[in-house]
Amino acid sequence: MAQTPSTMRLELGTDMPEFDLPNYNRAVNGDRCTHVDCAGPRGTLVMFICNHCPFVVHVADELARLGHDASSHGIGVVAIMSNDVKSHPDDAPERMAEEAERRGYTFPYLFDETQEVAKAFHASCTPDFFLFDANGKLVYRGQLDDSRPGSDVPVTGRDLRQAMHAVAEGQQVTGEQHPSIGCNIKWIPGNEPDYFG
């Protein structure tokens, strides 16, 4: 199983990149969702995920729990799928809708067909996490926790949950931030970003 780390290249303090994408979670109102729509009063969590990646499958139930917990603490949550669906049809929009329903996602699940939003965030893998504070400034980018597929480490969401707790309390996010590990985003041929060099 190939492993790709998150780039960690979106600088802390960066404003949340803008987006306006179609939403395929039928449990959430709205056919489209913007960076403004998904923002919470205390912060916003942006997750790059997909359906088929074993790293996402490994943590998907925790992502569903995070969605519930974050909203109750004033943090908006949104998931974005940026894979090339021609090469990976399991990630196609209709499958996104099925996955959102099956997992019980309570947050928008957006399709980044051009992959421009993934590039704006310097996203590289699934899952890749970006947490912004109430002012829309990046305060955390990195892993959910230390658990990986096939490991004996339980999925707790520890790293991201600690950062979310700080944001919810209006406190500074402290501690070392570790890259997420996952499958690489499946780039459209010829559309690969230049931030891997």
N, C-alpha and C positions, 0 to 999 in steps of 0.2 A: 504494500500500500504506500504510494508516494506521499510524501509529507512536504507541505509548503508552509513556511512561516509567514505571518503578517509582516508587512514592511515596516510598520511603526514610523512611517515617514510623514504622516500628517502631524504637524507640530502641535504640541499642547498649546492651548490658547487660540487656536484657529477657529474662525467662525464656521458653523455648520454649513457645508455646501448646499446650495439650493437644488431642489428637484421637484418634478411634477410628473408622476408616473401612474399607470393604471394599476388598480387594486384588484387582486383576485381572491381575497378572503371574503366570501359572501356573508359571513357573520358580522362584518363591519360595514357600517353605512358608507356609501360613496364609491363611485366607479373609479375615481382618481384620488390621489393623495399627494399633498405637497409637504415640504419641510415645515411649513407653518401649521398645516392641519395636524401633523403628528406630534408636534411639540407639546410637552406637558408644562404646567406652571413652575415646576421645580427642576425640570431637566428633560432630556430626550436621549433614548438609547436607539442607535441605528445598528442593525445586524445584517450582515451579508451572509445569506444561507442559501440552501437549495434543497431538493427533495432526496437526491440519490446518494449524496456524499456520506460515507460511513462515519465521518467525524461529526457531521450534523445529526445523523440518525442516532448516534451515541448520546447526544445531549438534548435531543428534540423535546423530550418530556420536561426537562428542566427549563427549556426556553418557554414552553407553555406556562409553567409555574411562574417564571420571571415576568411574563406578560401580566398575569393577575396581580402579582405582588407590586410591580412597579407602578401600575396605574393607581393602586390604593395609596401610594405614597407620592402621587403628583408627578410621576415621571412617565412621559409618553414613550411608547415603544413602536418601532416599525421594522419590518424585515424586508430586505430587498434581494431579489434573485437576478443575477447578472450573467448566468451561463448562456453559452450558445446553444439554443434549443434544437438546432438542426443536427448537431453532433450528439446532443444529450436530450432526446425527446422526453425522458422521464421528468425533466424539469419544465416542460411546456406549461403554459398558463392554465390549461384545464386540469393538469396534474397538480399544479400549485393550489388550485381551489380544493381539490380532493384532499391534499395533504393538510391544508389549514383546517378543514372540517374534521379530519381524522384525529389530528393532534389537539384540537380544541384551542387553536390560536385565537386570542382575543384582540390581536393587533393587525393592522394592515399588512398584506403580503404583496409586495409590488414587483412588477416586471420591468427590469432595466434593459430593454431590448437592444439599445445602441451601445450599452456598456459605458456610456459617458459618465453616469453617476458613480459607478465603481471606480473609474479613473479619477474623478474629482475627489474621492475619499482616499485614493491610493490603496484601495482594497486589493488583496492578492489571493485570499483563500476563503474557504467556507469551513467553519464559521469565522467571521472577522467582526469584531465589536468596536463601536465608537460611542462614547458617552459624553454628552454635552450638558453643561450646567444651565441654570435658569436664564443666563444671558446668551445662550447659544454658543458658548466657548468650549472647545474640546478639553476635557479634563482626564479622560482615560481612553486608551486604546491598547488592546491586548487580549489575553486569554480569558475564558470563562473561569477555568480552574485548572488543576494539574491532571485531571483525568483524560485518558486517551482510549480509543478502542483497543480492547485486548489487555488493558492494564487492570490492576487490582485496586486502583484508586477510585473511590466512589465519586459520582457526579454530584457536586454540591453547589456549583456556581460561586464558590468562595471569593475569588479575586474580584469578579464583576459585582457581586452583591455587596462587598465591602465598599467599593467605589460608589455604587448606587446609594447605599446608606448615607455616605458622606454628602452626596449631592442632595438627597432628600432633606437632610438636616441643615443644608446651607453651609457645610463645612468644606475645607480644602481636602481634595483627594490626595492622600499620602501613600507612601510605600513604593517599592520598585514595581514597574509594570513589565510583564513578560509577554512576548509575542504569542498570539494564538497560533495553533498548528492545525492544518487541515488540507483538504484537496485544493489544488490550484483552481482559481476561477477559469472556466473553459472559454477562452477568448475566441472570438470570431477570427478566422484566418486573416492575417493582415491588419488586425485591429489591436494587436498586443500593445500594452502601454510601454512607455519608455522609462519607467521608474524602477526597473529591475536591474539596470546597469550600474 
